[in-house]
Amino acid sequence: MEQALFQATAFLVAMLLAVPVAMRLGLGSVLGYLLAGVIIGPLLGLAGSDLHDLQHVAELGVVMMLFLIGLELEPRALWAMRDRILGLGLMQILITLGLIAGGLVAFGADWRLALACGTILSVSSTAIVLQTLEEKRLMQTPGGRSIFAVLLTQDIAVIPMLALMPLLALPGAQAAAGAEGEASAMLDHLPGWGLTLVTLGAVGAVVAAGHYLVRPAFHWVQAARLREMNTALALAIVLGIAALMLLVGLSPALGTFLAGVVLANSEFRHELESDIAPFKGLLLGLFFITVGAGLDTALIASAPLQLVGLTLALMAVKFLVLWGLARAFHLSGRDRWLFPLALAQTGEFGFVLVSFALAQRVLPPETAALLLTVIALSMLLTPLFFILYERLARRIRPAATQDDEIDEAQPIIIAGIGRFGQVVNRMVTMSGLRTTMLDHDLATIRLMRRFGYKGYFGDPTRPELLKAAGIDRARILVVCLDDPEATTRLVTYARRIRPDLHIIARARDRIHVFALYKAGANDIVREVFDSSLRAARYVLENSGLTDYEAAEAERIFFRLDRMAVRELAEVWKPGVPVEDNPDYIARSQELNRELEAALTEHFDQQARREAG
């Protein structure tokens, strides 16, 4: 017990120290987790002797992540992605597999061993890549969507990979002692075709259970009206499917992914997401730490140059394959670099496939140890590849080939049609005016078109797209982008080329207001300011004030606060935190006192009128 508590404390402290530092340095959380694992494992030796058992617990993070991905992908969404899944994703797997297997056979390896190694090394890391894409806000770019399609194809392809792996067993090969547990021993006597049938049967059982059993179970639990019971059921679904997959020697992550897809249309989908997400984040971080802590330092020390060279050679092969596919599928500019750099590694399913292949006597122990080390090193290098992409992206102009062709320009341009821009557009168009909507999220554009609103896909900050949208003739530009930096950049550019254009901009907060004021926006709307005023008015109305008094207080606060923001913008210094700006602090305190005095005077006058 003491050892377990010490180990848990070491992992948590390493996580709390390394990850914030990595995020501050712009390295991403994944590299922070991996470095934390390297520090407490190979360097300090604090990982403990039962790291293998801890890795099994940490793999639940990957299991839960695949379950949540499945929940977001209803079968219709998968069918809509069929071109990229069957084209881009499947070609990546087959070409990479063929090149690696062919190279090993050329060097004298048995064809079955070569095919197994090619299969294992053809997949990439869903956990690392998706986590990094989300952090760096690259998921909705053309490159990010193509990466997701390839990762999704690989995750699905692991099912037939696991099913076919027993057919590649090497005659006379020795399985590593104790490599698998009782489940493998139970299935050892089955022939290869028998194991394949068991694999397919287990997959079918998961699909059937998700379709026919989960909904009745949720209705049963809902009757208790206890939130913890919902959480318990969500965990029971994930852990139960994982246990079933392990029982037949399959990947639990693939089983939960399939269950998520089956439940994507369920009315309980959002409940499952909210219950699983907190566990997923913590366990996924623990998984990355165990990857770093589990590096075979003895093997690396025995041949460091050879192992690093082998890892880089593998990543170079995958990079070239992915680069060629990016060209073939018309990815250009930054996306052509993002696509191969993000997917050049081998991922967590490589660990699963190596363990399964070892248990089924497909790989000898020495080859399995070598593959595990190469996989871990490639995952460790992946965050550095993303840093390389960011350096390259600064020098490459965004690709222009992905934008829609704008066939008619309107006098009002709305840049960004998320939850903020949609409300603006609806009110304007319902008032009889016409707009040109621009957004870089293709899914949002398609959704708006289904509801009868015509929008155009493309990056609204690009001068070429703005010109096509009629920026030279427009009367009003409404900037509703989520990204504050992109908003400021767009306002600055629009004001420079059109001094007469009326620009209305969405601001994240008061500091962003100052930046937009400097950039030349005419009207600046803080995204939560008006809703916060309305909430404050409701508080006053329910605290004894009349509706009229509360509305007047809201009106006075709104007018004086807008004046205060303009005055504070004059003393604001770009790049200097407001708490380090004494002029800003002094003027802010003066304005707060003036606002408080104005509200007090208003209520006193109201009281005197009522008394008179």
Secondary structure, DSSP 8 states (H G I E B T S, - for coil): -HHHHHHHHHHHHHHHHHHHHHHHTTS-HHHHHHHHHHIIIIIT--S-TTHHHHHHHHHHHHHHHHHHHHHT--HHHHHHTHHIIIIIIHHHHHHHHHHHHHHHHHTT--HHHHHHHHHHHT---HHHHHHHHHHTT-TTSHHHHHHHHHHHHHHHHHHHHHHHGGGG--TT----TTSS-HHHHHHTTS-HHHHHHHHHHHHHHHHHHHHHTHHHHHHHHHTT--HHHHHHHHHHHHHHHHHHHHHTT--HHHHHHHHHHHGGGSTTHHHHHHHHHHHHHHHHHHHHHHHHHT--HHHHHHSHHHHHHHHHHHHHHHHHHHHHHHHHTT--THHHHHHHHHH-S--HHHHHHHHHHHHTTSS-HHHHHHHHHHHHHHHHHHHHHHHHHHHHHHHS---STTS-------SEEEE--SHHHHHHHHHHHHTT--EEEEES-HHHHHHHHHTT--EEES-TT-HHHHHHTTTTT-SEEEE--S-HHHHHHHHHHHHHH-TT-EEEEEESSHHHHHHHHHHT-SEEEETTHHHHHHHHHHHHHTTT--HHHHHHHHHHHHHHHHHHHHHHHHH--TTS-GGG-HHHHHHHHHHHHHHHHHHHHHHHHHHHHHH-
